[in-house]
Amino acid sequence: MRRLAWLILIITAACGTDSATESPPGSATGEAAQAVLPGSALPLAHALSTEVSPGLQRYFDGLELLRTAQTAQAVQALKQAATMLPEHENAQFALAVAQLLIGDHAASREALRRQAGRSRHAALWLHVHAVVSGNLQGLPSIPPNMQASYRQVECNAPGAWVPGHVLQGDDAFPTAYASFLVQDYAAASAAARCGK
């Protein structure tokens, strides 16, 4: 449970906010949206609900629910946010991650696949999804003719097949974050799935 709580805190930190939907810098809302609550990774914009669109409010609500390990409720809030804000990349991404956390692998996989070409972060989470679920189809890093070989390795060394370029950090995320997701979170889930 402690690992899940840590993972959720990392996810909420990684999701961030979309500057296109925030108020301009210098305004009360813009400054508050960039501030961070002590001891958490959530922006303060959710505290200013009268100045935030309903869709963005549901997104912040969903992140708060993720932070407090209420993943089923987070999925519902993030579904509403994603519907209200179809172009909001962070809302779509947070929904995909929350769906993975509750075990809705099909919905999570499709959402991550749509975003993987535009976001290294989504591509990383698509690989995390593959390790957790065992579904390697459609990963850009694995040629279709090599999937059988990767499946043989998957249960013996979960996550060991994830290419280094996927784990390598940059502006999108640090390497330690990617390593934690694959080697700790996803590999533990895969080991349980494989009966180890």
DRENNU-14057 format. One record per atom (N, C-alpha, C): atom name; x, y negated, z negated. Coordinates in steps of 0.02 Angstrom, whole numbers, plus 32768, in hexadecimal, padded with zeros to 4 digits. Atoms other than C-alpha are relative to their C-alpha. Example, Ala and Ser with C-alpha at 12.3 -4.5 7.8 and 13.67 -1.06 7.14 Angstrom:
residues 2
("N"; (802D; 803B; 8000))
("CA"; (8267; 80E1; 7E7A))
("C"; (802D; 7FC4; 8000))
("N"; (7FD6; 803B; 8003))
("CA"; (82AC; 8035; 7E9B))
("C"; (7FD9; 7FC9; 7FDB))
END
This chain:
residues 196
("N"; (8029; 803C; 8000))
("CA"; (8000; 8000; 8000))
("C"; (802B; 7FC1; 8000))
("N"; (7FD4; 803A; 8002))
("CA"; (808F; 7F8A; 7FD9))
("C"; (801D; 7FF1; 8046))
("N"; (7FE5; 8009; 7FBC))
("CA"; (80D8; 7FA8; 8088))
("C"; (7FCC; 7FDF; 802D))
("N"; (8035; 801E; 7FD8))
("CA"; (802F; 7F7D; 80D6))
("C"; (7FF7; 7FB7; 7FEF))
("N"; (8006; 8047; 8013))
("CA"; (8022; 7EDC; 8072))
("C"; (8039; 7FD7; 801C))
("N"; (7FC5; 8023; 7FE5))
("CA"; (80D2; 7EAA; 80A7))
("C"; (7FF8; 7FF7; 804B))
("N"; (800A; 8003; 7FB8))
("CA"; (80A9; 7ED3; 815C))
("C"; (7FCC; 7FCB; 8012))
("N"; (8035; 8031; 7FF2))
("CA"; (800A; 7E6B; 8157))
("C"; (8019; 7FB9; 7FF6))
("N"; (7FE3; 8042; 800B))
("CA"; (8069; 7DD7; 8110))
("C"; (802D; 7FEC; 803A))
("N"; (7FD5; 800D; 7FC7))
("CA"; (80E8; 7DE5; 819C))
("C"; (7FD7; 7FF0; 803E))
("N"; (802B; 800B; 7FC5))
("CA"; (805E; 7DEF; 821E))
("C"; (7FE3; 7FB9; 7FFE))
("N"; (801E; 8042; 8003))
("CA"; (8009; 7D52; 81DF))
("C"; (8033; 7FCA; 800C))
("N"; (7FCB; 8031; 7FF3))
("CA"; (80AE; 7CF6; 81E2))
("C"; (8010; 7FFD; 804A))
("N"; (7FEE; 7FFD; 7FB9))
("CA"; (80CD; 7D2F; 8294))
("C"; (7FCA; 7FE4; 802D))
("N"; (8037; 8017; 7FD5))
("CA"; (8021; 7CFF; 82D6))
("C"; (8001; 7FB5; 800A))
("N"; (7FFB; 8049; 7FF9))
("CA"; (8037; 7C45; 82B4))
("C"; (7FBF; 7FDF; 8013))
("N"; (803A; 8025; 7FE9))
("CA"; (7FC2; 7BC3; 82FB))
("C"; (800C; 7FE9; 8047))
("N"; (7FFC; 8017; 7FBB))
("CA"; (7F9E; 7B84; 83A9))
("C"; (7FFE; 7FB4; 8000))
("N"; (7FFC; 8049; 8003))
("CA"; (7FD7; 7AD0; 83BA))
("C"; (7FCE; 7FDE; 802E))
("N"; (8030; 801F; 7FD3))
("CA"; (7F5D; 7AB2; 8448))
("C"; (7FBC; 7FF5; 7FDF))
("N"; (8040; 8006; 8020))
("CA"; (7ECB; 7AC7; 83D1))
("C"; (8004; 7FD7; 7FC0))
("N"; (7FF8; 8027; 803D))
("CA"; (7F12; 7A61; 8341))
("C"; (7FFC; 7FB6; 8010))
("N"; (8001; 8048; 7FF7))
("CA"; (7F04; 79A8; 8326))
("C"; (8047; 7FE7; 800F))
("N"; (7FBF; 801B; 7FF0))
("CA"; (7F93; 7939; 8362))
("C"; (802A; 7FF4; 7FC2))
("N"; (7FD5; 800E; 8039))
("CA"; (802C; 7926; 82F1))
("C"; (7FF4; 7FB9; 7FE8))
("N"; (800B; 8041; 801D))
("CA"; (8019; 7895; 827A))
("C"; (7FB9; 7FF9; 7FE5))
("N"; (8044; 8003; 801C))
("CA"; (7F5F; 78B3; 825E))
("C"; (7FFF; 802A; 7FC2))
("N"; (8005; 7FDB; 803F))
("CA"; (7F27; 78F8; 81B7))
("C"; (7FFB; 804B; 800E))
("N"; (8008; 7FB9; 7FF1))
("CA"; (7EF3; 799D; 8206))
("C"; (8040; 801D; 801E))
("N"; (7FC2; 7FE7; 7FE1))
("CA"; (7F92; 79AF; 8270))
("C"; (8036; 800C; 7FCD))
("N"; (7FCD; 7FF7; 8033))
("CA"; (8003; 7995; 81DA))
("C"; (7FEE; 803B; 7FD2))
("N"; (8014; 7FCA; 802D))
("CA"; (7F9D; 7A0C; 816D))
("C"; (8007; 8043; 8023))
("N"; (7FFB; 7FC1; 7FDC))
("CA"; (7F9B; 7A91; 81F5))
("C"; (8048; 8019; 8003))
("N"; (7FBB; 7FEC; 7FFD))
("CA"; (8059; 7A92; 81F5))
("C"; (801C; 8010; 7FBB))
("N"; (7FEA; 7FF1; 8044))
("CA"; (8068; 7AA0; 8138))
("C"; (7FF2; 804A; 7FF1))
("N"; (8009; 7FBA; 8012))
("CA"; (8072; 7B4B; 80E6))
("C"; (7FF0; 8004; 7FB7))
("N"; (8012; 7FF5; 8046))
("CA"; (801F; 7B85; 8047))
("C"; (803A; 801F; 7FDB))
("N"; (7FCB; 7FE0; 8026))
("CA"; (809D; 7BB0; 7FBF))
("C"; (7FF1; 8049; 7FF6))
("N"; (8008; 7FB8; 800B))
("CA"; (80B8; 7C6B; 7FB7))
("C"; (7FD9; 8024; 8036))
("N"; (8022; 7FDE; 7FCA))
("CA"; (805E; 7C90; 805A))
("C"; (801A; 7FE7; 8042))
("N"; (7FEA; 8014; 7FBD))
("CA"; (8076; 7C81; 8114))
("C"; (7FC8; 7FE0; 8027))
("N"; (803A; 801C; 7FDD))
("CA"; (7FCF; 7C31; 813D))
("C"; (8002; 7FB5; 8002))
("N"; (8005; 8049; 7FFB))
("CA"; (7FBC; 7B80; 817E))
("C"; (7FC6; 7FE6; 7FD6))
("N"; (8033; 801E; 8029))
("CA"; (7F54; 7B0A; 8118))
("C"; (7FC3; 7FE9; 8028))
("N"; (8038; 8019; 7FD8))
("CA"; (7EE1; 7AE0; 81AA))
("C"; (7FBE; 8021; 7FED))
("N"; (803F; 7FDF; 8013))
("CA"; (7E63; 7B5F; 816B))
("C"; (7FDE; 7FDC; 7FC6))
("N"; (801D; 8025; 8037))
("CA"; (7E49; 7AEF; 80D3))
("C"; (7FD9; 7FC3; 8019))
("N"; (8020; 803B; 7FE3))
("CA"; (7E0C; 7A64; 8147))
("C"; (7FC9; 8015; 8030))
("N"; (8030; 7FE2; 7FD3))
("CA"; (7D79; 7AC4; 818F))
("C"; (7FD3; 7FCD; 8022))
("N"; (802B; 8031; 7FDF))
("CA"; (7D17; 7A25; 81B5))
("C"; (8023; 7FE1; 803D))
("N"; (7FDB; 801D; 7FC8))
("CA"; (7DA1; 79F1; 822E))
("C"; (801B; 8034; 8031))
("N"; (7FE7; 7FCA; 7FD6))
("CA"; (7DC1; 7A99; 8280))
("C"; (7FC4; 8020; 8024))
("N"; (8037; 7FE1; 7FDA))
("CA"; (7D58; 7AEB; 8309))
("C"; (7FEB; 8041; 7FDE))
("N"; (8017; 7FC2; 801F))
("CA"; (7CED; 7B7F; 82D3))
("C"; (802B; 803D; 8015))
("N"; (7FD6; 7FC9; 7FE9))
("CA"; (7D57; 7BF6; 833D))
("C"; (8043; 8001; 7FDD))
("N"; (7FC0; 8005; 8022))
("CA"; (7DF9; 7BB8; 82F1))
("C"; (7FF7; 800F; 7FB6))
("N"; (800E; 7FF0; 8046))
("CA"; (7DAB; 7BC4; 8244))
("C"; (7FFC; 804B; 7FF6))
("N"; (8005; 7FB6; 8005))
("CA"; (7D80; 7C7C; 8263))
("C"; (8045; 801F; 8007))
("N"; (7FBB; 7FE8; 7FF8))
("CA"; (7E34; 7C97; 829D))
("C"; (8025; 7FFA; 7FBD))
("N"; (7FDF; 800A; 8041))
("CA"; (7E77; 7C4D; 81FA))
("C"; (7FE3; 802D; 7FCA))
("N"; (8021; 7FD2; 802F))
("CA"; (7DF7; 7CB1; 8197))
("C"; (801B; 8047; 800A))
("N"; (7FE6; 7FBD; 7FF1))
("CA"; (7E32; 7D4F; 81EF))
("C"; (8047; 800A; 7FE7))
("N"; (7FBC; 7FFB; 801A))
("CA"; (7EE8; 7D2A; 81C6))
("C"; (8002; 8005; 7FB5))
("N"; (8004; 7FFD; 8049))
("CA"; (7EBB; 7D0C; 8110))
("C"; (7FEA; 8046; 7FEA))
("N"; (8017; 7FBC; 8010))
("CA"; (7E5D; 7DB2; 810C))
("C"; (8038; 8033; 800C))
("N"; (7FC6; 7FD3; 7FF5))
("CA"; (7EF5; 7E09; 8158))
("C"; (8032; 7FF9; 7FC8))
("N"; (7FCF; 800C; 8035))
("CA"; (7F65; 7DB8; 80D7))
("C"; (7FEC; 8022; 7FBF))
("N"; (8019; 7FE1; 803E))
("CA"; (7EF8; 7DFE; 804C))
("C"; (7FED; 8049; 800A))
("N"; (8009; 7FB8; 7FF0))
("CA"; (7EF3; 7EAD; 809D))
("C"; (7FB7; 8014; 8008))
("N"; (8046; 7FF1; 7FF1))
("CA"; (7E3A; 7EA2; 80CA))
("C"; (7FF9; 8007; 804C))
("N"; (7FF8; 7FFA; 7FB8))
("CA"; (7E59; 7EE4; 8179))
("C"; (7FBF; 8009; 8025))
("N"; (8040; 7FF6; 7FDC))
("CA"; (7DA9; 7F1C; 81A7))
("C"; (7FDB; 7FBD; 8007))
("N"; (801F; 8042; 7FFC))
("CA"; (7D64; 7E6F; 817D))
("C"; (8028; 7FD2; 802E))
("N"; (7FD6; 8029; 7FD5))
("CA"; (7DF8; 7E1F; 81D5))
("C"; (7FF0; 800E; 8049))
("N"; (8011; 7FEF; 7FBA))
("CA"; (7DCE; 7E7E; 8275))
("C"; (7FC0; 7FDD; 8015))
("N"; (803F; 8020; 7FEF))
("CA"; (7D1C; 7E3B; 826F))
("C"; (8009; 7FB4; 800B))
("N"; (7FF4; 8048; 7FF9))
("CA"; (7D56; 7D87; 8254))
("C"; (8029; 7FF1; 803F))
("N"; (7FD5; 800C; 7FC6))
("CA"; (7DDC; 7D96; 82DB))
("C"; (7FDB; 8010; 8041))
("N"; (8029; 7FF3; 7FC4))
("CA"; (7D5F; 7DE2; 8357))
("C"; (7FD6; 7FC2; 8010))
("N"; (8027; 803C; 7FF5))
("CA"; (7CF2; 7D4A; 833E))
("C"; (802D; 7FC8; 801B))
("N"; (7FD1; 8033; 7FE9))
("CA"; (7D89; 7CD7; 8353))
("C"; (8013; 800C; 8049))
("N"; (7FEB; 7FF0; 7FBC))
("CA"; (7DC1; 7D32; 83F0))
("C"; (7FC8; 7FF3; 8033))
("N"; (8039; 800E; 7FD4))
("CA"; (7D12; 7D23; 843A))
("C"; (7FF7; 7FB5; 8009))
("N"; (8009; 8048; 7FFC))
("CA"; (7D06; 7C6A; 8411))
("C"; (803B; 7FDD; 8021))
("N"; (7FC3; 801E; 7FE5))
("CA"; (7DBA; 7C47; 8448))
("C"; (8022; 8031; 8030))
("N"; (7FE4; 7FCC; 7FD4))
("CA"; (7DDB; 7CBA; 84DE))
("C"; (8046; 7FF0; 801A))
("N"; (7FBE; 8013; 7FE8))
("CA"; (7E77; 7C58; 8511))
("C"; (8033; 7FF8; 7FC8))
("N"; (7FD4; 8009; 803A))
("CA"; (7EC1; 7C51; 8461))
("C"; (802A; 8040; 7FF8))
("N"; (7FD4; 7FC5; 8001))
("CA"; (7F55; 7CCA; 8470))
("C"; (800A; 801C; 7FBA))
("N"; (7FF3; 7FE7; 8044))
("CA"; (7F74; 7CD4; 83B5))
("C"; (7FC3; 8023; 7FE3))
("N"; (803C; 7FDE; 8018))
("CA"; (7EBF; 7D02; 838F))
("C"; (7FFA; 8045; 8020))
("N"; (8003; 7FC0; 7FDC))
("CA"; (7EC3; 7D8A; 8413))
("C"; (8035; 8031; 7FE4))
("N"; (7FCA; 7FD6; 801B))
("CA"; (7F6A; 7DCB; 83D0))
("C"; (7FF1; 8017; 7FBA))
("N"; (8010; 7FED; 8045))
("CA"; (7F34; 7DC9; 831A))
("C"; (7FCA; 8035; 7FFE))
("N"; (8035; 7FCE; 7FFC))
("CA"; (7E97; 7E2A; 8348))
("C"; (801E; 8044; 8014))
("N"; (7FE2; 7FC0; 7FEA))
("CA"; (7EFF; 7EAF; 83A3))
("C"; (8027; 8021; 7FC7))
("N"; (7FDA; 7FE5; 8038))
("CA"; (7F72; 7EC4; 830D))
("C"; (7FD1; 8019; 7FC9))
("N"; (802F; 7FEB; 8033))
("CA"; (7EE0; 7ECD; 8293))
("C"; (7FDD; 8041; 8015))
("N"; (801F; 7FC3; 7FE7))
("CA"; (7E8D; 7F50; 8301))
("C"; (802F; 803C; 7FF9))
("N"; (7FCF; 7FCA; 800A))
("CA"; (7F2D; 7FB7; 82FD))
("C"; (8003; 8015; 7FB7))
("N"; (7FFC; 7FF1; 8047))
("CA"; (7F33; 7FAA; 8240))
("C"; (7FC5; 8029; 7FE6))
("N"; (803A; 7FD9; 8016))
("CA"; (7E83; 7FF1; 822D))
("C"; (7FF9; 8041; 8027))
("N"; (8002; 7FC2; 7FDB))
("CA"; (7EA5; 807B; 82AB))
("C"; (7FD7; 7FFF; 803F))
("N"; (8025; 8006; 7FC1))
("CA"; (7E42; 8039; 8340))
("C"; (8033; 7FFB; 8038))
("N"; (7FC7; 7FFF; 7FD3))
("CA"; (7ECD; 806E; 83B5))
("C"; (7FEE; 7FEC; 8047))
("N"; (8012; 8010; 7FBB))
("CA"; (7E6F; 805F; 845A))
("C"; (7FF8; 7FB5; 800A))
("N"; (800A; 8048; 7FF9))
("CA"; (7E38; 7FAB; 843F))
("C"; (8042; 7FDA; 7FF6))
("N"; (7FC0; 8021; 800D))
("CA"; (7EE1; 7F79; 83F8))
("C"; (802E; 8007; 803C))
("N"; (7FD3; 7FF3; 7FC8))
("CA"; (7F40; 7FC9; 8487))
("C"; (7FEE; 7FD4; 803D))
("N"; (8014; 8028; 7FC6))
("CA"; (7EDA; 7F72; 850E))
("C"; (8010; 7FB6; 7FF6))
("N"; (7FF2; 8047; 800E))
("CA"; (7EEB; 7EC7; 84BB))
("C"; (804B; 7FF3; 8004))
("N"; (7FB7; 800A; 7FFE))
("CA"; (7FA7; 7EDD; 84A5))
("C"; (801B; 8007; 8047))
("N"; (7FE9; 7FF8; 7FBB))
("CA"; (7FBD; 7F1A; 8558))
("C"; (7FF2; 7FC1; 8029))
("N"; (8010; 803E; 7FDB))
("CA"; (7F65; 7E7E; 859A))
("C"; (8032; 7FC9; 7FEF))
("N"; (7FD4; 8036; 8016))
("CA"; (7FDB; 7E0F; 8536))
("C"; (804A; 800F; 8009))
("N"; (7FBA; 7FEC; 8001))
("CA"; (807E; 7E72; 8545))
("C"; (802A; 7FDE; 8037))
("N"; (7FDB; 8020; 7FCB))
("CA"; (80AF; 7E22; 85EA))
("C"; (800F; 7FB6; 7FF3))
("N"; (7FF9; 8047; 800E))
("CA"; (809F; 7D73; 85A1))
("C"; (8024; 7FF3; 7FBE))
("N"; (7FE6; 800B; 8043))
("CA"; (80E5; 7D8F; 84F3))
("C"; (802D; 803A; 7FEB))
("N"; (7FD3; 7FCC; 801B))
("CA"; (817C; 7DED; 84B0))
("C"; (7FE5; 801C; 7FBF))
("N"; (801D; 7FEA; 803F))
("CA"; (8123; 7DF5; 840A))
("C"; (7FCB; 8035; 800D))
("N"; (8033; 7FCF; 7FEF))
("CA"; (808F; 7E4F; 8458))
("C"; (8020; 8040; 801D))
("N"; (7FDD; 7FC5; 7FE6))
("CA"; (8108; 7EC2; 84B6))
("C"; (801E; 802A; 7FC7))
("N"; (7FE6; 7FDC; 803B))
("CA"; (815B; 7EEF; 8410))
("C"; (7FC7; 8027; 7FDF))
("N"; (8038; 7FDF; 8021))
("CA"; (80B1; 7F15; 83C3))
("C"; (7FE2; 8037; 802B))
("N"; (8016; 7FC9; 7FD5))
("CA"; (8082; 7F7E; 845B))
("C"; (802B; 803D; 7FF3))
("N"; (7FD4; 7FC8; 8011))
("CA"; (811A; 7FEA; 8433))
("C"; (7FF1; 801A; 7FBA))
("N"; (8014; 7FEB; 8043))
("CA"; (80E9; 7FED; 837A))
("C"; (7FC1; 802B; 8006))
("N"; (803D; 7FDA; 7FF4))
("CA"; (803D; 8027; 83B4))
("C"; (8011; 8046; 801B))
("N"; (7FEE; 7FC0; 7FE2))
("CA"; (808D; 80B1; 841D))
("C"; (801E; 802F; 7FCC))
("N"; (7FE2; 7FD5; 8034))
("CA"; (80F3; 80F1; 8389))
("C"; (7FCA; 8018; 7FCF))
("N"; (8035; 7FEE; 8030))
("CA"; (805C; 80ED; 8314))
("C"; (7FCF; 8032; 801E))
("N"; (8035; 7FD7; 7FE2))
("CA"; (7FE0; 813B; 838E))
("C"; (801A; 803D; 8026))
("N"; (7FE6; 7FCA; 7FD6))
("CA"; (8053; 81AB; 83F4))
("C"; (7FEE; 7FF9; 8049))
("N"; (8015; 800C; 7FBB))
("CA"; (800A; 8162; 8495))
("C"; (8035; 7FD5; 8022))
("N"; (7FC9; 8023; 7FDF))
("CA"; (809E; 8135; 8503))
("C"; (7FEE; 7FE8; 8047))
("N"; (8012; 8012; 7FBC))
("CA"; (803D; 8118; 85A5))
("C"; (7FFF; 7FB5; 800A))
("N"; (8004; 8046; 7FED))
("CA"; (8052; 8072; 85FA))
("C"; (8034; 7FD2; 7FE1))
("N"; (7FCC; 802A; 801C))
("CA"; (80E9; 8036; 8598))
("C"; (8030; 7FEC; 8037))
("N"; (7FD3; 8015; 7FCA))
("CA"; (8154; 7FCC; 860C))
("C"; (8047; 801A; 7FF6))
("N"; (7FBC; 7FE9; 800D))
("CA"; (81F3; 800F; 85B9))
("C"; (800A; 804A; 800D))
("N"; (7FFB; 7FB8; 7FF5))
("CA"; (81CC; 80C7; 85DF))
("C"; (7FE3; 8011; 8044))
("N"; (801A; 7FED; 7FBE))
("CA"; (81BF; 8101; 8693))
("C"; (7FD0; 803B; 7FF9))
("N"; (8031; 7FC9; 8005))
("CA"; (8128; 8175; 86AE))
("C"; (801F; 8046; 8004))
("N"; (7FE2; 7FBD; 7FF8))
("CA"; (819A; 8205; 86E3))
("C"; (802A; 8014; 7FC3))
("N"; (7FD8; 7FF0; 803C))
("CA"; (81F7; 81FB; 863A))
("C"; (7FD5; 8008; 7FC1))
("N"; (802A; 7FFF; 803B))
("CA"; (8160; 81FB; 85C5))
("C"; (8001; 8044; 7FDD))
("N"; (7FFE; 7FBE; 8020))
("CA"; (8166; 82B8; 85A8))
("C"; (803F; 8007; 7FD4))
("N"; (7FC2; 7FFC; 8027))
("CA"; (821B; 82AB; 856E))
("C"; (7FFB; 7FD6; 7FC0))
("N"; (8008; 802C; 803B))
("CA"; (81F1; 821B; 84F9))
("C"; (7FD1; 801F; 7FCD))
("N"; (8030; 7FE0; 802E))
("CA"; (815E; 827C; 84AF))
("C"; (8023; 8037; 7FD8))
("N"; (7FDC; 7FCC; 8024))
("CA"; (81D5; 830A; 8480))
("C"; (8029; 7FE3; 7FC7))
("N"; (7FD7; 8022; 8033))
("CA"; (8242; 8290; 841F))
("C"; (7FD4; 7FDF; 7FCB))
("N"; (802A; 802A; 802A))
("CA"; (81B1; 8230; 83D3))
("C"; (7FF6; 801B; 7FB9))
("N"; (800D; 7FE6; 8043))
("CA"; (8189; 82A3; 8341))
("C"; (803F; 8014; 7FDB))
("N"; (7FC0; 7FF0; 8021))
("CA"; (823E; 82D1; 831E))
("C"; (8022; 7FC2; 7FE5))
("N"; (7FE1; 803F; 8015))
("CA"; (827A; 821D; 8311))
("C"; (7FD1; 7FC7; 8013))
("N"; (8032; 8033; 7FED))
("CA"; (81E3; 81A8; 8310))
("C"; (8020; 7FBA; 8007))
("N"; (7FE8; 8044; 7FF4))
("CA"; (820C; 80FF; 835B))
("C"; (8046; 7FFC; 801A))
("N"; (7FBA; 8003; 7FEA))
("CA"; (82BE; 812F; 838A))
("C"; (8005; 7FF2; 804B))
("N"; (8000; 800B; 7FB8))
("CA"; (828E; 8123; 8442))
("C"; (7FF3; 7FB8; 8014))
("N"; (8010; 8046; 7FEE))
("CA"; (825C; 806B; 8439))
("C"; (8041; 7FDE; 8016))
("N"; (7FC3; 801E; 7FE5))
("CA"; (82DB; 800F; 84A7))
("C"; (8019; 7FC5; 7FD7))
("N"; (7FE1; 8037; 8025))
("CA"; (8354; 7F95; 8457))
("C"; (7FE9; 7FBB; 8016))
("N"; (8014; 8042; 7FE9))
("CA"; (831C; 7F05; 84C5))
("C"; (7FBC; 7FEC; 7FE4))
("N"; (8041; 800F; 801F))
("CA"; (826E; 7F14; 8478))
("C"; (800A; 7FEA; 7FB8))
("N"; (7FF3; 8010; 8046))
("CA"; (82B5; 7F0D; 83C8))
("C"; (802A; 7FC1; 7FF6))
("N"; (7FD3; 803A; 8006))
("CA"; (8330; 7E80; 83EB))
("C"; (7FD8; 7FC0; 7FF4))
("N"; (8022; 803E; 8010))
("CA"; (82F4; 7DE1; 8399))
("C"; (8013; 7FC6; 802D))
("N"; (7FF3; 803E; 7FDC))
("CA"; (82EB; 7D36; 83E8))
("C"; (7FD3; 7FCB; 7FE1))
("N"; (802C; 8034; 801A))
("CA"; (827C; 7C9C; 83D7))
("C"; (7FBC; 801B; 7FEA))
("N"; (8042; 7FE4; 8010))
("CA"; (81E1; 7D0B; 83CE))
("C"; (7FFF; 8022; 7FBC))
("N"; (7FFD; 7FDC; 8040))
("CA"; (8219; 7D72; 8337))
("C"; (8048; 8014; 7FF1))
("N"; (7FBC; 7FE9; 8011))
("CA"; (82B5; 7DA6; 82D7))
("C"; (8007; 804C; 8009))
("N"; (7FF2; 7FB8; 7FF8))
("CA"; (8307; 7E50; 82F3))
("C"; (7FEB; 8028; 7FC3))
("N"; (8012; 7FDC; 803D))
("CA"; (82EA; 7E81; 823D))
("C"; (7FB5; 800D; 7FFD))
("N"; (8049; 7FF7; 7FFE))
("CA"; (822E; 7E68; 8254))
("C"; (7FEF; 803A; 802F))
("N"; (800D; 7FCB; 7FCF))
("CA"; (822D; 7ED8; 82EF))
("C"; (8017; 8043; 7FE5))
("N"; (7FE6; 7FC2; 801C))
("CA"; (8297; 7F5B; 8299))
("C"; (7FD2; 801A; 7FC9))
("N"; (802E; 7FED; 8034))
("CA"; (8224; 7F5B; 8202))
("C"; (7FC1; 801F; 801D))
("N"; (803E; 7FE7; 7FE3))
("CA"; (818A; 7F71; 826E))
("C"; (8008; 8046; 801D))
("N"; (7FF7; 7FC0; 7FDE))
("CA"; (81D1; 8002; 82D2))
("C"; (801B; 8035; 7FD0))
("N"; (7FDE; 7FCD; 8028))
("CA"; (8243; 805A; 8255))
("C"; (7FDE; 800E; 7FBE))
("N"; (8021; 7FF4; 8040))
("CA"; (81DE; 8044; 81B6))
("C"; (7FB5; 800D; 8009))
("N"; (8049; 7FF9; 7FFB))
("CA"; (8127; 8026; 81DD))
("C"; (7FEB; 8035; 8033))
("N"; (8017; 7FD3; 7FCB))
("CA"; (810E; 807F; 8284))
("C"; (801C; 8047; 7FF8))
("N"; (7FE2; 7FBD; 8007))
("CA"; (8187; 810F; 8263))
("C"; (7FDF; 8026; 7FC8))
("N"; (8023; 7FDE; 8037))
("CA"; (8131; 8136; 81BD))
("C"; (7FBB; 8018; 8017))
("N"; (8041; 7FEC; 7FE5))
("CA"; (8088; 8139; 8215))
("C"; (8007; 803B; 8030))
("N"; (7FF5; 7FC9; 7FCF))
("CA"; (80CE; 81A8; 829F))
("C"; (8012; 8040; 7FDC))
("N"; (7FED; 7FC4; 8025))
("CA"; (811C; 821F; 8221))
("C"; (7FC2; 8020; 7FE1))
("N"; (803E; 7FE5; 801D))
("CA"; (8072; 8231; 81CC))
("C"; (7FD6; 8020; 8038))
("N"; (8025; 7FE5; 7FC7))
("CA"; (8020; 824C; 8277))
("C"; (801D; 8042; 8017))
("N"; (7FDE; 7FC3; 7FE9))
("CA"; (80A1; 82D1; 82A2))
("C"; (8003; 8036; 7FCA))
("N"; (8001; 7FCF; 8035))
("CA"; (808A; 8329; 81FB))
("C"; (8042; 8007; 7FDC))
("N"; (7FBF; 7FFE; 8023))
("CA"; (8134; 82FD; 81B1))
("C"; (7FFE; 7FDC; 7FBF))
END
